[in-house]
Amino acid sequence: MIIDDAEFGEVIVRKNALARNVKFSISTSGRLAMSVPKYTSDFLAKRFLNVNRKMIREKLPVKNPDEQRARDYQKKLLTKKAKEYLPYRLEYLAKLYGYNYEKCRLTHANTRWGSCSSNRTISLNIGLMKVPEALRDYVILHELAHLNHMDHSKAFWAEVGEHDRNYKTHEKKLKMFNPGV
Ligand SMILES: [Zn+2]
């Protein structure tokens, strides 16, 4: 359920069979989220929110409704750009260097630029559309190299280095950006 709150904007209410009391947190979109016991009525959920308003204001970094909407819009835009670009760039670089992957998946995690799973699925973060092309290619080459080395061993880095001579600089520069939208 969503509570439309004048101060906090859209508040996400998650009814949870295991919850014994109310817990507040921040969702990835910056919205306030509350987890409540399963049989909590909407009326009661709103009361919990009101009772805790002061604490939330002081302790939780809730994005205001305008920021929430701006973030939604940015995410939509990045997703569109990413869909039109990342799967093709991955395919191109894989062909160029002779890699075979199974599937490309787009993600929007807050912490990782990409990953490679043992079933040869490569996941790429839509946030890559915000970083310079050289860094974007570095992440793709990094994940492709994981197809051959599922670790960060010397052999792994040697392989990354074969396709991206500046991988150390790229890895460092990437830290200046945040994968989250
Ligand atoms: Zn890695």
Backbone and ligand atoms as CSV (ligand in chain L), in Angstrom:
chain,resi,resn,atom,element,x,y,z
A,1,MET,N,N,0.839,-1.193,0.000
A,1,MET,CA,C,0.000,0.000,0.000
A,1,MET,C,C,0.882,1.255,0.000
A,2,ILE,N,N,0.358,2.317,-0.564
A,2,ILE,CA,C,1.064,3.597,-0.574
A,2,ILE,C,C,0.223,4.618,0.192
A,3,ILE,N,N,0.849,5.317,1.122
A,3,ILE,CA,C,0.163,6.428,1.779
A,3,ILE,C,C,0.663,7.700,1.113
A,4,ASP,N,N,-0.257,8.540,0.671
A,4,ASP,CA,C,0.170,9.805,0.092
A,4,ASP,C,C,0.228,10.837,1.204
A,5,ASP,N,N,1.422,11.174,1.626
A,5,ASP,CA,C,1.581,12.043,2.786
A,5,ASP,C,C,2.029,13.437,2.348
A,6,ALA,N,N,1.412,14.460,2.944
A,6,ALA,CA,C,1.711,15.832,2.538
A,6,ALA,C,C,3.185,16.161,2.762
A,7,GLU,N,N,3.758,15.673,3.843
A,7,GLU,CA,C,5.155,16.010,4.144
A,7,GLU,C,C,6.156,15.085,3.444
A,8,PHE,N,N,5.920,13.769,3.509
A,8,PHE,CA,C,6.926,12.816,3.026
A,8,PHE,C,C,6.666,12.309,1.608
A,9,GLY,N,N,5.559,12.720,1.001
A,9,GLY,CA,C,5.251,12.222,-0.345
A,9,GLY,C,C,4.694,10.811,-0.261
A,10,GLU,N,N,5.069,9.965,-1.224
A,10,GLU,CA,C,4.555,8.596,-1.220
A,10,GLU,C,C,5.299,7.758,-0.190
A,11,VAL,N,N,4.551,7.209,0.746
A,11,VAL,CA,C,5.161,6.360,1.767
A,11,VAL,C,C,4.777,4.914,1.453
A,12,ILE,N,N,5.783,4.065,1.327
A,12,ILE,CA,C,5.539,2.667,0.967
A,12,ILE,C,C,5.255,1.863,2.234
A,13,VAL,N,N,4.089,1.229,2.299
A,13,VAL,CA,C,3.756,0.410,3.463
A,13,VAL,C,C,3.852,-1.058,3.065
A,14,ARG,N,N,4.727,-1.790,3.733
A,14,ARG,CA,C,4.877,-3.212,3.424
A,14,ARG,C,C,4.325,-4.014,4.587
A,15,LYS,N,N,3.305,-4.825,4.297
A,15,LYS,CA,C,2.736,-5.676,5.347
A,15,LYS,C,C,3.526,-6.969,5.385
A,16,ASN,N,N,4.015,-7.276,6.555
A,16,ASN,CA,C,4.983,-8.355,6.683
A,16,ASN,C,C,4.526,-9.330,7.760
A,17,ALA,N,N,4.371,-10.606,7.365
A,17,ALA,CA,C,3.866,-11.620,8.297
A,17,ALA,C,C,4.764,-11.761,9.525
A,18,LEU,N,N,6.059,-11.477,9.354
A,18,LEU,CA,C,6.991,-11.703,10.458
A,18,LEU,C,C,7.201,-10.467,11.337
A,19,ALA,N,N,6.728,-9.322,10.865
A,19,ALA,CA,C,6.978,-8.093,11.626
A,19,ALA,C,C,6.171,-8.085,12.920
A,20,ARG,N,N,6.813,-7.674,14.000
A,20,ARG,CA,C,6.109,-7.593,15.275
A,20,ARG,C,C,5.786,-6.152,15.609
A,21,ASN,N,N,6.575,-5.256,15.088
A,21,ASN,CA,C,6.233,-3.849,15.261
A,21,ASN,C,C,6.610,-3.053,14.019
A,22,VAL,N,N,6.469,-1.763,14.118
A,22,VAL,CA,C,6.672,-0.935,12.930
A,22,VAL,C,C,8.142,-0.578,12.774
A,23,LYS,N,N,8.618,-0.683,11.529
A,23,LYS,CA,C,10.002,-0.296,11.262
A,23,LYS,C,C,10.027,0.659,10.084
A,24,PHE,N,N,10.768,1.731,10.244
A,24,PHE,CA,C,10.875,2.704,9.157
A,24,PHE,C,C,12.230,2.571,8.478
A,25,SER,N,N,12.247,2.769,7.164
A,25,SER,CA,C,13.527,2.761,6.440
A,25,SER,C,C,13.372,3.633,5.196
A,26,ILE,N,N,14.463,3.722,4.440
A,26,ILE,CA,C,14.421,4.509,3.212
A,26,ILE,C,C,14.552,3.551,2.034
A,27,SER,N,N,13.640,3.655,1.078
A,27,SER,CA,C,13.703,2.776,-0.092
A,27,SER,C,C,14.773,3.299,-1.047
A,28,THR,N,N,15.120,2.500,-2.059
A,28,THR,CA,C,16.173,2.944,-2.988
A,28,THR,C,C,15.794,4.236,-3.709
A,29,SER,N,N,14.499,4.512,-3.821
A,29,SER,CA,C,14.093,5.738,-4.517
A,29,SER,C,C,14.125,6.952,-3.597
A,30,GLY,N,N,14.494,6.746,-2.335
A,30,GLY,CA,C,14.522,7.853,-1.384
A,30,GLY,C,C,13.194,8.065,-0.691
A,31,ARG,N,N,12.222,7.180,-0.975
A,31,ARG,CA,C,10.929,7.288,-0.311
A,31,ARG,C,C,10.992,6.645,1.069
A,32,LEU,N,N,10.116,7.128,1.940
A,32,LEU,CA,C,10.006,6.503,3.247
A,32,LEU,C,C,9.263,5.172,3.077
A,33,ALA,N,N,9.779,4.135,3.732
A,33,ALA,CA,C,9.105,2.842,3.684
A,33,ALA,C,C,8.839,2.406,5.117
A,34,MET,N,N,7.695,1.814,5.354
A,34,MET,CA,C,7.443,1.266,6.685
A,34,MET,C,C,6.985,-0.169,6.578
A,35,SER,N,N,7.560,-1.006,7.437
A,35,SER,CA,C,7.131,-2.386,7.466
A,35,SER,C,C,6.287,-2.565,8.729
A,36,VAL,N,N,5.107,-3.130,8.537
A,36,VAL,CA,C,4.156,-3.269,9.655
A,36,VAL,C,C,3.666,-4.713,9.729
A,37,PRO,N,N,3.177,-5.130,10.897
A,37,PRO,CA,C,2.627,-6.495,11.003
A,37,PRO,C,C,1.493,-6.692,9.994
A,38,LYS,N,N,1.308,-7.918,9.570
A,38,LYS,CA,C,0.424,-8.252,8.460
A,38,LYS,C,C,-1.000,-7.697,8.590
A,39,TYR,N,N,-1.560,-7.742,9.789
A,39,TYR,CA,C,-2.978,-7.375,9.910
A,39,TYR,C,C,-3.204,-5.925,10.305
A,40,THR,N,N,-2.181,-5.097,10.130
A,40,THR,CA,C,-2.327,-3.672,10.442
A,40,THR,C,C,-3.282,-3.015,9.434
A,41,SER,N,N,-4.279,-2.303,9.931
A,41,SER,CA,C,-5.199,-1.633,9.009
A,41,SER,C,C,-4.531,-0.383,8.440
A,42,ASP,N,N,-5.082,0.110,7.332
A,42,ASP,CA,C,-4.537,1.319,6.731
A,42,ASP,C,C,-4.632,2.480,7.717
A,43,PHE,N,N,-5.735,2.514,8.438
A,43,PHE,CA,C,-5.945,3.565,9.435
A,43,PHE,C,C,-4.821,3.545,10.474
A,44,LEU,N,N,-4.510,2.362,10.952
A,44,LEU,CA,C,-3.470,2.224,11.980
A,44,LEU,C,C,-2.089,2.579,11.406
A,45,ALA,N,N,-1.839,2.180,10.166
A,45,ALA,CA,C,-0.557,2.494,9.531
A,45,ALA,C,C,-0.362,4.012,9.493
A,46,LYS,N,N,-1.422,4.723,9.145
A,46,LYS,CA,C,-1.341,6.193,9.101
A,46,LYS,C,C,-1.075,6.765,10.487
A,47,ARG,N,N,-1.679,6.135,11.484
A,47,ARG,CA,C,-1.435,6.603,12.853
A,47,ARG,C,C,0.019,6.388,13.266
A,48,PHE,N,N,0.553,5.225,12.934
A,48,PHE,CA,C,1.976,4.959,13.229
A,48,PHE,C,C,2.846,6.043,12.602
A,49,LEU,N,N,2.497,6.374,11.379
A,49,LEU,CA,C,3.270,7.390,10.660
A,49,LEU,C,C,3.206,8.728,11.405
A,50,ASN,N,N,2.006,9.115,11.800
A,50,ASN,CA,C,1.837,10.402,12.489
A,50,ASN,C,C,2.562,10.438,13.828
A,51,VAL,N,N,2.466,9.358,14.564
A,51,VAL,CA,C,3.094,9.294,15.881
A,51,VAL,C,C,4.620,9.425,15.756
A,52,ASN,N,N,5.161,8.906,14.669
A,52,ASN,CA,C,6.624,8.883,14.516
A,52,ASN,C,C,7.184,10.006,13.653
A,53,ARG,N,N,6.311,10.925,13.265
A,53,ARG,CA,C,6.700,11.981,12.330
A,53,ARG,C,C,7.976,12.734,12.737
A,54,LYS,N,N,8.039,13.098,13.998
A,54,LYS,CA,C,9.165,13.907,14.477
A,54,LYS,C,C,10.479,13.103,14.391
A,55,MET,N,N,10.395,11.863,14.829
A,55,MET,CA,C,11.581,10.993,14.797
A,55,MET,C,C,12.068,10.812,13.350
A,56,ILE,N,N,11.118,10.585,12.425
A,56,ILE,CA,C,11.472,10.373,11.014
A,56,ILE,C,C,12.170,11.614,10.453
A,57,ARG,N,N,11.571,12.771,10.746
A,57,ARG,CA,C,12.118,14.043,10.270
A,57,ARG,C,C,13.575,14.206,10.733
A,58,GLU,N,N,13.836,13.815,11.966
A,58,GLU,CA,C,15.174,14.016,12.529
A,58,GLU,C,C,16.167,12.957,12.091
A,59,LYS,N,N,15.678,11.732,11.906
A,59,LYS,CA,C,16.647,10.638,11.722
A,59,LYS,C,C,16.747,10.063,10.321
A,60,LEU,N,N,15.708,10.207,9.502
A,60,LEU,CA,C,15.750,9.520,8.205
A,60,LEU,C,C,15.813,10.507,7.033
A,61,PRO,N,N,16.749,10.260,6.087
A,61,PRO,CA,C,16.910,11.181,4.954
A,61,PRO,C,C,15.864,10.930,3.863
A,62,VAL,N,N,14.614,11.269,4.162
A,62,VAL,CA,C,13.549,11.070,3.165
A,62,VAL,C,C,13.690,12.158,2.106
A,63,LYS,N,N,13.665,11.750,0.852
A,63,LYS,CA,C,13.690,12.749,-0.223
A,63,LYS,C,C,12.317,13.401,-0.300
A,64,ASN,N,N,12.275,14.690,-0.567
A,64,ASN,CA,C,10.959,15.334,-0.652
A,64,ASN,C,C,10.253,14.903,-1.943
A,65,PRO,N,N,8.918,15.095,-2.009
A,65,PRO,CA,C,8.151,14.589,-3.161
A,65,PRO,C,C,8.690,15.038,-4.515
A,66,ASP,N,N,9.198,16.285,-4.594
A,66,ASP,CA,C,9.757,16.740,-5.872
A,66,ASP,C,C,10.987,15.930,-6.254
A,67,GLU,N,N,11.848,15.699,-5.271
A,67,GLU,CA,C,13.061,14.905,-5.526
A,67,GLU,C,C,12.696,13.472,-5.898
A,68,GLN,N,N,11.667,12.942,-5.255
A,68,GLN,CA,C,11.224,11.576,-5.557
A,68,GLN,C,C,10.786,11.474,-7.014
A,69,ARG,N,N,10.008,12.480,-7.444
A,69,ARG,CA,C,9.524,12.455,-8.830
A,69,ARG,C,C,10.676,12.655,-9.809
A,70,ALA,N,N,11.616,13.546,-9.462
A,70,ALA,CA,C,12.769,13.799,-10.327
A,70,ALA,C,C,13.586,12.516,-10.479
A,71,ARG,N,N,13.723,11.791,-9.375
A,71,ARG,CA,C,14.490,10.548,-9.407
A,71,ARG,C,C,13.794,9.503,-10.279
A,72,ASP,N,N,12.460,9.407,-10.148
A,72,ASP,CA,C,11.688,8.470,-10.985
A,72,ASP,C,C,11.920,8.769,-12.457
A,73,TYR,N,N,11.911,10.060,-12.773
A,73,TYR,CA,C,12.054,10.482,-14.155
A,73,TYR,C,C,13.453,10.142,-14.665
A,74,GLN,N,N,14.452,10.433,-13.838
A,74,GLN,CA,C,15.832,10.148,-14.230
A,74,GLN,C,C,16.040,8.651,-14.452
A,75,LYS,N,N,15.433,7.868,-13.593
A,75,LYS,CA,C,15.577,6.415,-13.707
A,75,LYS,C,C,14.948,5.909,-15.008
A,76,LYS,N,N,13.785,6.471,-15.334
A,76,LYS,CA,C,13.094,6.070,-16.551
A,76,LYS,C,C,13.956,6.381,-17.781
A,77,LEU,N,N,14.546,7.576,-17.742
A,77,LEU,CA,C,15.382,8.026,-18.844
A,77,LEU,C,C,16.628,7.146,-18.999
A,78,LEU,N,N,17.281,6.881,-17.863
A,78,LEU,CA,C,18.490,6.052,-17.888
A,78,LEU,C,C,18.176,4.640,-18.358
A,79,THR,N,N,17.027,4.103,-17.908
A,79,THR,CA,C,16.635,2.755,-18.311
A,79,THR,C,C,16.474,2.696,-19.821
A,80,LYS,N,N,15.850,3.721,-20.384
A,80,LYS,CA,C,15.613,3.766,-21.819
A,80,LYS,C,C,16.952,3.806,-22.557
A,81,LYS,N,N,17.831,4.715,-22.119
A,81,LYS,CA,C,19.151,4.836,-22.748
A,81,LYS,C,C,19.921,3.525,-22.629
A,82,ALA,N,N,19.872,2.942,-21.422
A,82,ALA,CA,C,20.646,1.721,-21.159
A,82,ALA,C,C,20.173,0.584,-22.056
A,83,LYS,N,N,18.853,0.453,-22.217
A,83,LYS,CA,C,18.290,-0.618,-23.059
A,83,LYS,C,C,18.741,-0.486,-24.495
A,84,GLU,N,N,18.880,0.758,-24.934
A,84,GLU,CA,C,19.246,0.999,-26.322
A,84,GLU,C,C,20.747,0.874,-26.547
A,85,TYR,N,N,21.519,0.792,-25.478
A,85,TYR,CA,C,22.969,0.831,-25.654
A,85,TYR,C,C,23.726,-0.367,-25.069
A,86,LEU,N,N,23.494,-0.627,-23.771
A,86,LEU,CA,C,24.366,-1.598,-23.076
A,86,LEU,C,C,24.369,-3.005,-23.686
A,87,PRO,N,N,23.197,-3.599,-24.010
A,87,PRO,CA,C,23.232,-4.965,-24.566
A,87,PRO,C,C,24.044,-5.030,-25.859
A,88,TYR,N,N,23.996,-3.950,-26.662
A,88,TYR,CA,C,24.701,-3.941,-27.940
A,88,TYR,C,C,26.193,-3.740,-27.754
A,89,ARG,N,N,26.527,-2.864,-26.803
A,89,ARG,CA,C,27.950,-2.640,-26.524
A,89,ARG,C,C,28.582,-3.920,-25.961
A,90,LEU,N,N,27.835,-4.587,-25.089
A,90,LEU,CA,C,28.325,-5.846,-24.524
A,90,LEU,C,C,28.557,-6.858,-25.640
A,91,GLU,N,N,27.584,-6.969,-26.522
A,91,GLU,CA,C,27.688,-7.916,-27.626
A,91,GLU,C,C,28.896,-7.594,-28.509
A,92,TYR,N,N,29.070,-6.308,-28.767
A,92,TYR,CA,C,30.169,-5.863,-29.616
A,92,TYR,C,C,31.519,-6.228,-28.999
A,93,LEU,N,N,31.702,-5.865,-27.723
A,93,LEU,CA,C,32.993,-6.114,-27.068
A,93,LEU,C,C,33.241,-7.618,-26.892
A,94,ALA,N,N,32.176,-8.363,-26.628
A,94,ALA,CA,C,32.315,-9.812,-26.468
A,94,ALA,C,C,32.799,-10.439,-27.776
A,95,LYS,N,N,32.206,-10.018,-28.865
A,95,LYS,CA,C,32.605,-10.546,-30.181
A,95,LYS,C,C,34.032,-10.164,-30.499
A,96,LEU,N,N,34.351,-8.898,-30.225
A,96,LEU,CA,C,35.684,-8.375,-30.530
A,96,LEU,C,C,36.777,-9.193,-29.839
A,97,TYR,N,N,36.519,-9.586,-28.593
A,97,TYR,CA,C,37.554,-10.292,-27.828
A,97,TYR,C,C,37.259,-11.781,-27.630
A,98,GLY,N,N,36.261,-12.287,-28.328
A,98,GLY,CA,C,36.008,-13.723,-28.317
A,98,GLY,C,C,35.411,-14.288,-27.040
A,99,TYR,N,N,34.478,-13.568,-26.447
A,99,TYR,CA,C,33.801,-14.094,-25.249
A,99,TYR,C,C,32.407,-14.604,-25.613
A,100,ASN,N,N,31.977,-15.634,-24.909
A,100,ASN,CA,C,30.599,-16.110,-25.063
A,100,ASN,C,C,29.859,-16.007,-23.747
A,101,TYR,N,N,28.875,-15.137,-23.711
A,101,TYR,CA,C,28.039,-15.059,-22.511
A,101,TYR,C,C,26.654,-15.551,-22.888
A,102,GLU,N,N,25.842,-15.814,-21.882
A,102,GLU,CA,C,24.525,-16.375,-22.132
A,102,GLU,C,C,23.477,-15.267,-22.289
A,103,LYS,N,N,23.499,-14.322,-21.341
A,103,LYS,CA,C,22.399,-13.351,-21.279
A,103,LYS,C,C,22.915,-12.025,-20.738
A,104,CYS,N,N,22.252,-10.945,-21.130
A,104,CYS,CA,C,22.576,-9.637,-20.563
A,104,CYS,C,C,21.363,-9.167,-19.774
A,105,ARG,N,N,21.614,-8.709,-18.553
A,105,ARG,CA,C,20.532,-8.254,-17.701
A,105,ARG,C,C,20.858,-6.827,-17.268
A,106,LEU,N,N,19.845,-5.975,-17.244
A,106,LEU,CA,C,20.085,-4.609,-16.760
A,106,LEU,C,C,19.592,-4.509,-15.323
A,107,THR,N,N,20.381,-3.852,-14.470
A,107,THR,CA,C,19.999,-3.716,-13.062
A,107,THR,C,C,20.017,-2.246,-12.662
A,108,HIS,N,N,19.512,-1.968,-11.472
A,108,HIS,CA,C,19.667,-0.601,-10.946
A,108,HIS,C,C,20.000,-0.668,-9.456
A,109,ALA,N,N,20.951,-1.542,-9.151
A,109,ALA,CA,C,21.396,-1.644,-7.765
A,109,ALA,C,C,22.129,-0.367,-7.375
A,110,ASN,N,N,22.199,-0.122,-6.069
A,110,ASN,CA,C,22.853,1.092,-5.612
A,110,ASN,C,C,24.351,0.945,-5.452
A,111,THR,N,N,24.829,-0.299,-5.437
A,111,THR,CA,C,26.215,-0.494,-5.042
A,111,THR,C,C,27.115,-1.108,-6.114
A,112,ARG,N,N,26.569,-1.794,-7.095
A,112,ARG,CA,C,27.450,-2.463,-8.051
A,112,ARG,C,C,27.220,-1.987,-9.470
A,113,TRP,N,N,28.333,-1.877,-10.201
A,113,TRP,CA,C,28.245,-1.474,-11.605
A,113,TRP,C,C,27.877,-2.649,-12.492
A,114,GLY,N,N,28.277,-3.829,-12.058
A,114,GLY,CA,C,27.985,-4.984,-12.890
A,114,GLY,C,C,28.310,-6.253,-12.149
A,115,SER,N,N,27.905,-7.371,-12.729
A,115,SER,CA,C,28.290,-8.657,-12.148
A,115,SER,C,C,28.205,-9.720,-13.230
A,116,CYS,N,N,28.826,-10.855,-12.925
A,116,CYS,CA,C,28.839,-11.961,-13.867
A,116,CYS,C,C,28.537,-13.205,-13.052
A,117,SER,N,N,27.487,-13.923,-13.413
A,117,SER,CA,C,27.126,-15.086,-12.599
A,117,SER,C,C,27.620,-16.363,-13.258
A,118,SER,N,N,27.605,-17.451,-12.499
A,118,SER,CA,C,28.174,-18.702,-12.996
A,118,SER,C,C,27.370,-19.265,-14.169
A,119,ASN,N,N,26.121,-18.825,-14.336
A,119,ASN,CA,C,25.388,-19.269,-15.532
A,119,ASN,C,C,25.626,-18.349,-16.738
A,120,ARG,N,N,26.721,-17.579,-16.638
A,120,ARG,CA,C,27.181,-16.728,-17.739
A,120,ARG,C,C,26.211,-15.608,-18.103
A,121,THR,N,N,25.479,-15.139,-17.082
A,121,THR,CA,C,24.647,-13.951,-17.272
A,121,THR,C,C,25.451,-12.741,-16.824
A,122,ILE,N,N,25.501,-11.745,-17.671
A,122,ILE,CA,C,26.204,-10.520,-17.294
A,122,ILE,C,C,25.176,-9.441,-16.969
A,123,SER,N,N,25.282,-8.886,-15.757
A,123,SER,CA,C,24.376,-7.829,-15.330
A,123,SER,C,C,25.106,-6.503,-15.393
A,124,LEU,N,N,24.446,-5.522,-15.962
A,124,LEU,CA,C,25.041,-4.191,-16.063
A,124,LEU,C,C,24.079,-3.164,-15.484
A,125,ASN,N,N,24.639,-2.240,-14.716
A,125,ASN,CA,C,23.829,-1.234,-14.039
A,125,ASN,C,C,23.459,-0.096,-15.007
A,126,ILE,N,N,22.187,0.300,-14.991
A,126,ILE,CA,C,21.757,1.375,-15.892
A,126,ILE,C,C,22.517,2.678,-15.595
A,127,GLY,N,N,23.049,2.796,-14.367
A,127,GLY,CA,C,23.841,3.969,-13.983
A,127,GLY,C,C,25.105,4.132,-14.827
A,128,LEU,N,N,25.479,3.072,-15.558
A,128,LEU,CA,C,26.649,3.164,-16.434
A,128,LEU,C,C,26.443,4.223,-17.514
A,129,MET,N,N,25.179,4.540,-17.797
A,129,MET,CA,C,24.912,5.544,-18.816
A,129,MET,C,C,25.292,6.944,-18.337
A,130,LYS,N,N,25.653,7.071,-17.054
A,130,LYS,CA,C,26.041,8.386,-16.516
A,130,LYS,C,C,27.553,8.593,-16.542
A,131,VAL,N,N,28.322,7.544,-16.826
A,131,VAL,CA,C,29.774,7.679,-16.718
A,131,VAL,C,C,30.415,7.734,-18.113
A,132,PRO,N,N,31.635,8.275,-18.215
A,132,PRO,CA,C,32.307,8.363,-19.519
A,132,PRO,C,C,32.456,6.993,-20.179
A,133,GLU,N,N,32.501,7.016,-21.499
A,133,GLU,CA,C,32.505,5.779,-22.274
A,133,GLU,C,C,33.654,4.842,-21.891
A,134,ALA,N,N,34.829,5.399,-21.626
A,134,ALA,CA,C,35.980,4.549,-21.304
A,134,ALA,C,C,35.724,3.741,-20.031
A,135,LEU,N,N,35.043,4.362,-19.066
A,135,LEU,CA,C,34.757,3.673,-17.803
A,135,LEU,C,C,33.676,2.615,-18.006
A,136,ARG,N,N,32.709,2.961,-18.851
A,136,ARG,CA,C,31.626,2.028,-19.169
A,136,ARG,C,C,32.213,0.772,-19.828
A,137,ASP,N,N,33.111,0.983,-20.799
A,137,ASP,CA,C,33.741,-0.153,-21.469
A,137,ASP,C,C,34.583,-0.958,-20.482
A,138,TYR,N,N,35.245,-0.248,-19.585
A,138,TYR,CA,C,36.057,-0.962,-18.592
A,138,TYR,C,C,35.175,-1.930,-17.783
A,139,VAL,N,N,34.022,-1.459,-17.330
A,139,VAL,CA,C,33.136,-2.329,-16.525
A,139,VAL,C,C,32.709,-3.545,-17.345
A,140,ILE,N,N,32.373,-3.310,-18.604
A,140,ILE,CA,C,31.945,-4.421,-19.458
A,140,ILE,C,C,33.096,-5.425,-19.642
A,141,LEU,N,N,34.292,-4.919,-19.891
A,141,LEU,CA,C,35.447,-5.816,-20.071
A,141,LEU,C,C,35.782,-6.558,-18.790
A,142,HIS,N,N,35.612,-5.868,-17.675
A,142,HIS,CA,C,35.823,-6.485,-16.359
A,142,HIS,C,C,34.873,-7.677,-16.183
A,143,GLU,N,N,33.593,-7.458,-16.474
A,143,GLU,CA,C,32.618,-8.548,-16.306
A,143,GLU,C,C,32.854,-9.669,-17.318
A,144,LEU,N,N,33.243,-9.316,-18.526
A,144,LEU,CA,C,33.529,-10.359,-19.522
A,144,LEU,C,C,34.704,-11.226,-19.072
A,145,ALA,N,N,35.722,-10.596,-18.481
A,145,ALA,CA,C,36.884,-11.362,-18.013
A,145,ALA,C,C,36.483,-12.338,-16.907
A,146,HIS,N,N,35.410,-11.982,-16.172
A,146,HIS,CA,C,34.921,-12.905,-15.134
A,146,HIS,C,C,34.358,-14.198,-15.721
A,147,LEU,N,N,34.043,-14.201,-17.009
A,147,LEU,CA,C,33.570,-15.446,-17.629
A,147,LEU,C,C,34.674,-16.504,-17.562
A,148,ASN,N,N,35.919,-16.046,-17.613
A,148,ASN,CA,C,37.051,-16.977,-17.557
A,148,ASN,C,C,37.652,-17.109,-16.161
A,149,HIS,N,N,37.475,-16.083,-15.343
A,149,HIS,CA,C,38.032,-16.100,-13.981
A,149,HIS,C,C,36.974,-15.577,-13.021
A,150,MET,N,N,36.423,-16.452,-12.193
A,150,MET,CA,C,35.363,-16.013,-11.274
A,150,MET,C,C,35.949,-15.425,-9.983
A,151,ASP,N,N,37.054,-14.709,-10.098
A,151,ASP,CA,C,37.688,-14.135,-8.907
A,151,ASP,C,C,38.446,-12.879,-9.339
A,152,HIS,N,N,39.157,-12.282,-8.418
A,152,HIS,CA,C,39.986,-11.131,-8.787
A,152,HIS,C,C,41.459,-11.516,-8.655
A,153,SER,N,N,41.798,-12.643,-9.207
A,153,SER,CA,C,43.172,-13.160,-9.139
A,153,SER,C,C,44.081,-12.387,-10.102
A,154,LYS,N,N,45.376,-12.670,-10.017
A,154,LYS,CA,C,46.350,-12.051,-10.925
A,154,LYS,C,C,45.993,-12.345,-12.366
A,155,ALA,N,N,45.603,-13.599,-12.599
A,155,ALA,CA,C,45.261,-14.015,-13.963
A,155,ALA,C,C,44.074,-13.207,-14.482
A,156,PHE,N,N,43.114,-12.945,-13.579
A,156,PHE,CA,C,41.950,-12.152,-13.967
A,156,PHE,C,C,42.387,-10.758,-14.414
A,157,TRP,N,N,43.179,-10.085,-13.558
A,157,TRP,CA,C,43.583,-8.705,-13.882
A,157,TRP,C,C,44.456,-8.665,-15.125
A,158,ALA,N,N,45.241,-9.710,-15.332
A,158,ALA,CA,C,46.081,-9.752,-16.541
A,158,ALA,C,C,45.190,-9.777,-17.779
A,159,GLU,N,N,44.085,-10.520,-17.673
A,159,GLU,CA,C,43.179,-10.598,-18.817
A,159,GLU,C,C,42.469,-9.260,-19.057
A,160,VAL,N,N,42.039,-8.627,-17.962
A,160,VAL,CA,C,41.411,-7.303,-18.104
A,160,VAL,C,C,42.410,-6.347,-18.768
A,161,GLY,N,N,43.662,-6.405,-18.305
A,161,GLY,CA,C,44.710,-5.522,-18.813
A,161,GLY,C,C,45.008,-5.723,-20.296
A,162,GLU,N,N,44.779,-6.919,-20.786
A,162,GLU,CA,C,44.984,-7.180,-22.212
A,162,GLU,C,C,44.026,-6.367,-23.077
A,163,HIS,N,N,42.812,-6.149,-22.558
A,163,HIS,CA,C,41.796,-5.459,-23.355
A,163,HIS,C,C,41.628,-3.995,-22.969
A,164,ASP,N,N,42.112,-3.638,-21.797
A,164,ASP,CA,C,42.029,-2.246,-21.350
A,164,ASP,C,C,43.326,-1.927,-20.608
A,165,ARG,N,N,44.254,-1.299,-21.328
A,165,ARG,CA,C,45.563,-1.041,-20.745
A,165,ARG,C,C,45.477,-0.099,-19.546
A,166,ASN,N,N,44.465,0.755,-19.531
A,166,ASN,CA,C,44.340,1.733,-18.444
A,166,ASN,C,C,43.353,1.292,-17.365
A,167,TYR,N,N,43.188,0.014,-17.215
A,167,TYR,CA,C,42.142,-0.456,-16.289
A,167,TYR,C,C,42.327,0.034,-14.859
A,168,LYS,N,N,43.587,0.231,-14.428
A,168,LYS,CA,C,43.795,0.689,-13.044
A,168,LYS,C,C,43.254,2.102,-12.851
A,169,THR,N,N,43.543,2.973,-13.810
A,169,THR,CA,C,43.023,4.341,-13.763
A,169,THR,C,C,41.503,4.324,-13.835
A,170,HIS,N,N,40.976,3.491,-14.708
A,170,HIS,CA,C,39.521,3.432,-14.882
A,170,HIS,C,C,38.832,2.961,-13.599
A,171,GLU,N,N,39.422,1.952,-12.979
A,171,GLU,CA,C,38.868,1.425,-11.729
A,171,GLU,C,C,38.834,2.544,-10.665
A,172,LYS,N,N,39.911,3.331,-10.627
A,172,LYS,CA,C,39.998,4.429,-9.661
A,172,LYS,C,C,38.969,5.518,-9.966
A,173,LYS,N,N,38.904,5.907,-11.231
A,173,LYS,CA,C,37.984,6.980,-11.633
A,173,LYS,C,C,36.529,6.603,-11.377
A,174,LEU,N,N,36.241,5.335,-11.541
A,174,LEU,CA,C,34.878,4.846,-11.362
A,174,LEU,C,C,34.382,5.107,-9.939
A,175,LYS,N,N,35.312,5.153,-9.005
A,175,LYS,CA,C,34.943,5.376,-7.607
A,175,LYS,C,C,34.410,6.776,-7.368
A,176,MET,N,N,34.653,7.669,-8.328
A,176,MET,CA,C,34.136,9.038,-8.175
A,176,MET,C,C,32.648,9.118,-8.532
A,177,PHE,N,N,32.139,8.039,-9.088
A,177,PHE,CA,C,30.717,8.023,-9.472
A,177,PHE,C,C,29.961,7.043,-8.579
A,178,ASN,N,N,28.656,7.264,-8.529
A,178,ASN,CA,C,27.803,6.393,-7.721
A,178,ASN,C,C,26.872,5.616,-8.659
A,179,PRO,N,N,26.857,4.280,-8.558
A,179,PRO,CA,C,26.006,3.510,-9.473
A,179,PRO,C,C,24.509,3.783,-9.291
A,180,GLY,N,N,24.115,4.173,-8.116
A,180,GLY,CA,C,22.694,4.387,-7.843
A,180,GLY,C,C,22.127,5.562,-8.626
A,181,VAL,N,N,20.826,5.494,-8.889
A,181,VAL,CA,C,20.169,6.587,-9.598
A,181,VAL,C,C,19.631,7.589,-8.591
L,1,ZN,ZN,ZN,34.970,-8.205,-10.482
